[in-house]
Amino acid sequence: MARRKVGEIKKSKNAGESDYVEIFRDIKIPEGSKKVFLQLESKKSKIEGITKALNDGKITEDYAKKQISYANEMKDYVRFEIIQVTKD
């Protein structure tokens, strides 16, 4: 499974305005594809997923520490990262 960050959903800079989406890369999803999709990940969901994978023995403790550190670097104004997932 391949994963790549393609954008973010951010809080508005002005109170009372809608959140907005910032796209960093081209997103190509073939019509009808069940192997390519977009996934939204918050800081909380990332850390919960990493912790579960560690507890299930799917990843090492060193890898988990690096990924949790990365998740904690998310800015407070970023609600979600948009991840393009491609299944093999």
Secondary structure, 3 states (H helix, E strand, C coil): CEEEEEEEEECCCCCCCCCEEEECCCCCCCCCCCCEEEEEECHHHHHHHHHHHHHCCCCCHHHHHHHHHHHHCCCCCEEEEEEEEECC
